[in-house]
């Protein structure tokens, strides 16, 4: 990672990696994404406003592992976290065309972690599978430096107004999940398709109870590094493992 990228992340709490996937890969993974929505619709549920999500995509879309552990994504994540990381959660998300009012729901996914040099408890990768610009739904963030005073929502937005982050299909944005952010919903006739993955340090607790990790990754995979990466099981994964006799 370039020092300038590291300094940008420290100053603003996010970093755009630009277009990580080739056009051919975008097509390939979009076909798989659409297949997942069609064949496994029962795993998709409504979330927040105008979104549907599948947080069990590791089960229904096994090729998604290629995106989660894509070298061009994982390498800068480990550089920013300052350590090796493990899988925490993946949510494949869809936003429909929308003819209602402009909407934002600013939030922080987790409190800041004072033990981390950038106060970052976990980091998220947001992958756009379609073009995102002024005419579509997008991801927005209120830039925050690693040493800024931590403020409540209104005060933070007054100090640092939200920035809309755009990118062509195949682009990736990394951000500290403790930094204030939102999905921006606007009037548009276009869909938004994203793959959003959380990563955390090897040490420490699991992030959430949303994504079930299949035993094919944490127990049976032939590669030890893969087993390590997926080895931090949440209670949901442990419950399913017990139910299916996986020890």
C-alpha positions as CSV (number, residue, x, y, z in Angstrom):
1,X,0.0,0.0,0.0
2,X,1.2,3.5,-0.9
3,X,1.9,5.8,2.1
4,X,-0.4,8.3,0.5
5,X,-3.3,5.8,0.7
6,X,-2.5,5.1,4.3
7,X,-2.4,8.8,5.2
8,X,-5.7,9.3,3.3
9,X,-7.4,6.6,5.3
10,X,-6.1,8.0,8.6
11,X,-7.3,11.4,7.7
12,X,-10.8,10.5,6.3
13,X,-11.7,7.0,7.6
14,X,-12.1,5.5,4.1
15,X,-10.3,4.7,1.0
16,X,-11.5,4.0,-2.6
17,X,-9.4,1.3,-4.2
18,X,-10.9,2.1,-7.6
19,X,-11.8,-0.6,-10.1
20,X,-10.6,-3.9,-8.7
21,X,-12.5,-6.2,-11.0
22,X,-12.1,-6.5,-14.7
23,X,-15.2,-6.1,-16.9
24,X,-15.2,-9.8,-17.5
25,X,-15.2,-10.5,-13.8
26,X,-17.9,-8.0,-13.2
27,X,-20.1,-9.8,-15.7
28,X,-19.2,-13.2,-14.1
29,X,-20.0,-12.2,-10.6
30,X,-23.1,-10.2,-11.6
31,X,-24.5,-13.4,-13.2
32,X,-23.8,-15.3,-10.0
33,X,-25.4,-12.4,-7.9
34,X,-28.5,-12.5,-10.0
35,X,-28.6,-16.3,-9.8
36,X,-28.4,-16.1,-6.0
37,X,-31.4,-13.7,-5.8
38,X,-33.5,-15.9,-8.1
39,X,-32.6,-19.3,-6.8
40,X,-32.3,-18.5,-3.1
41,X,-34.8,-15.7,-2.7
42,X,-35.9,-17.3,0.6
43,X,-32.5,-16.3,2.1
44,X,-33.0,-12.7,1.1
45,X,-34.9,-10.4,3.5
46,X,-36.0,-6.8,3.6
47,X,-33.6,-4.5,5.4
48,X,-34.0,-0.9,6.4
49,X,-35.5,1.2,3.5
50,X,-35.6,-0.1,0.0
51,X,-33.0,-2.8,0.6
52,X,-33.0,-6.5,0.6
53,X,-30.0,-8.6,1.8
54,X,-28.6,-12.1,2.0
55,X,-26.1,-12.5,4.8
56,X,-25.8,-16.2,4.3
57,X,-24.2,-15.8,0.9
58,X,-21.3,-18.1,1.8
59,X,-23.8,-20.9,1.7
60,X,-25.9,-20.0,-1.3
61,X,-23.1,-18.3,-3.4
62,X,-19.8,-20.2,-2.6
63,X,-17.9,-18.4,-5.4
64,X,-18.4,-15.3,-3.3
65,X,-15.3,-16.5,-1.4
66,X,-13.3,-15.3,-4.4
67,X,-14.5,-11.8,-3.8
68,X,-14.1,-11.9,0.0
69,X,-10.5,-13.0,-0.3
70,X,-9.6,-11.2,-3.5
71,X,-5.9,-10.3,-3.1
72,X,-6.4,-6.7,-4.3
73,X,-8.9,-6.2,-1.5
74,X,-7.4,-8.4,1.3
75,X,-3.9,-7.0,1.0
76,X,-4.8,-3.3,1.7
77,X,-7.2,-4.4,4.4
78,X,-4.4,-6.1,6.3
79,X,-2.2,-3.1,5.7
80,X,-4.8,-0.8,7.2
81,X,-5.7,-3.1,10.1
82,X,-2.0,-3.6,10.8
83,X,-2.4,-7.3,11.3
84,X,-3.7,-10.4,9.6
85,X,-7.5,-10.5,9.5
86,X,-10.3,-13.0,9.6
87,X,-13.8,-13.1,8.1
88,X,-16.5,-11.5,10.2
89,X,-19.7,-11.0,8.1
90,X,-20.8,-10.8,4.5
91,X,-24.1,-9.2,3.3
92,X,-25.0,-9.2,-0.4
93,X,-27.3,-6.3,-0.9
94,X,-29.8,-5.1,-3.5
95,X,-31.5,-1.7,-3.8
96,X,-34.5,-1.3,-6.1
97,X,-35.4,1.6,-8.3
98,X,-37.1,4.2,-6.2
99,X,-39.6,7.0,-6.8
100,X,-39.9,8.3,-3.2
101,X,-38.2,11.0,-1.2
102,X,-34.5,11.3,-0.6
103,X,-33.5,9.3,2.4
104,X,-30.4,8.7,4.6
105,X,-29.9,6.9,7.9
106,X,-26.6,7.9,9.4
107,X,-25.1,5.5,11.8
108,X,-21.9,3.8,13.1
109,X,-21.8,0.0,13.0
110,X,-19.7,-0.2,16.1
111,X,-18.1,2.2,18.6
112,X,-14.5,3.3,18.1
113,X,-11.8,1.0,19.3
114,X,-9.3,3.1,21.3
115,X,-6.8,0.2,21.3
116,X,-6.3,0.4,17.5
117,X,-4.0,3.1,16.0
118,X,-6.9,4.3,13.9
119,X,-9.6,3.5,16.4
120,X,-10.9,0.9,13.9
121,X,-12.7,-2.1,15.5
122,X,-13.5,-3.7,12.1
123,X,-13.2,-2.7,8.4
124,X,-15.7,-3.1,5.7
125,X,-15.2,-3.7,2.0
126,X,-18.0,-2.3,-0.2
127,X,-17.9,-3.7,-3.8
128,X,-20.1,-2.1,-6.4
129,X,-21.3,-4.6,-9.1
130,X,-22.9,-1.8,-11.1
131,X,-22.0,1.8,-11.9
132,X,-22.7,4.1,-9.0
133,X,-23.0,7.9,-9.7
134,X,-25.1,11.0,-9.0
135,X,-28.1,9.3,-10.7
136,X,-28.2,6.2,-8.5
137,X,-28.3,5.1,-4.9
138,X,-24.9,5.2,-3.3
139,X,-22.8,4.9,-0.2
140,X,-22.0,8.1,1.7
141,X,-19.7,8.8,4.6
142,X,-18.9,11.7,7.0
143,X,-15.1,11.8,6.8
144,X,-13.4,11.6,10.2
145,X,-9.7,11.6,11.1
146,X,-8.3,9.0,13.5
147,X,-7.6,11.7,16.0
148,X,-10.7,13.8,15.6
149,X,-12.9,14.2,18.7
150,X,-15.7,11.7,18.6
151,X,-19.0,13.5,18.1
152,X,-22.7,12.5,18.1
153,X,-24.4,12.3,14.7
154,X,-25.6,15.9,14.2
155,X,-22.4,17.4,15.4
156,X,-20.3,15.1,13.3
157,X,-22.3,16.0,10.2
158,X,-22.0,19.7,10.9
159,X,-18.2,19.4,11.3
160,X,-17.8,17.0,8.3
161,X,-20.8,16.9,5.9
162,X,-21.4,13.6,4.1
163,X,-19.6,12.7,0.9
164,X,-21.2,10.5,-1.7
165,X,-18.8,7.8,-3.0
166,X,-19.2,6.8,-6.6
167,X,-17.5,4.3,-8.8
168,X,-17.8,2.2,-11.8
169,X,-18.8,-1.5,-11.7
170,X,-16.1,-3.5,-10.0
171,X,-15.0,-0.6,-7.7
172,X,-14.2,-1.2,-4.0
173,X,-14.4,1.2,-1.0
174,X,-12.8,0.3,2.3
175,X,-13.9,2.1,5.5
176,X,-13.7,2.1,9.3
177,X,-17.1,0.8,10.4
178,X,-17.0,3.2,13.4
179,X,-17.0,6.2,11.1
180,X,-20.5,7.7,10.5
181,X,-22.0,6.4,7.2
182,X,-25.2,5.7,5.4
183,X,-26.8,4.2,2.3
184,X,-28.2,7.2,0.3
185,X,-31.5,6.4,-1.2
186,X,-32.6,8.8,-4.0
187,X,-35.2,8.9,-6.8
188,X,-33.7,6.6,-9.6
189,X,-34.8,4.1,-12.1
190,X,-31.6,2.1,-11.5
191,X,-30.7,-0.8,-9.2
192,X,-27.7,-0.9,-6.9
193,X,-25.9,-4.3,-6.3
194,X,-23.2,-4.6,-3.7
195,X,-21.2,-7.2,-1.8
196,X,-20.4,-5.8,1.6
197,X,-17.9,-7.8,3.8
198,X,-16.6,-7.1,7.3
199,X,-13.1,-8.1,8.4
200,X,-11.7,-8.1,11.9
201,X,-8.4,-8.9,13.6
202,X,-7.6,-12.5,14.4
203,X,-7.7,-11.7,18.1
204,X,-10.9,-10.7,19.7
205,X,-14.6,-11.5,19.6
206,X,-16.9,-12.2,16.6
207,X,-18.6,-9.2,15.0
208,X,-22.2,-10.3,14.5
209,X,-24.5,-13.3,14.4
210,X,-25.7,-12.7,10.9
211,X,-23.5,-14.8,8.6
212,X,-23.3,-18.6,8.9
213,X,-19.9,-20.0,7.9
214,X,-20.1,-23.4,6.3
215,X,-17.8,-26.2,7.5
216,X,-16.4,-26.5,3.9
217,X,-14.4,-23.4,4.7
218,X,-13.6,-23.5,8.4
219,X,-13.1,-27.2,8.9
220,X,-12.8,-29.1,5.6
221,X,-10.9,-26.7,3.3
222,X,-7.6,-28.2,2.3
223,X,-5.8,-24.9,2.8
224,X,-4.8,-24.1,6.4
225,X,-4.8,-20.3,5.8
226,X,-8.4,-20.5,4.5
227,X,-9.5,-22.5,7.6
228,X,-7.8,-19.9,9.7
229,X,-9.5,-17.0,7.9
230,X,-12.9,-18.5,8.4
231,X,-12.3,-20.0,11.7
232,X,-13.8,-17.5,14.1
233,X,-17.3,-18.9,14.4
234,X,-20.2,-16.9,15.7
235,X,-23.0,-18.7,17.7
236,X,-25.1,-19.0,14.6
237,X,-22.4,-21.0,12.8
238,X,-21.8,-23.1,15.9
239,X,-25.5,-23.9,16.3
240,X,-25.8,-25.1,12.7
241,X,-22.6,-27.1,13.0
242,X,-24.0,-28.9,16.0
243,X,-27.4,-29.5,14.4
244,X,-25.7,-31.1,11.4
245,X,-23.3,-33.2,13.5
246,X,-20.2,-31.1,12.5
247,X,-17.6,-31.1,15.3
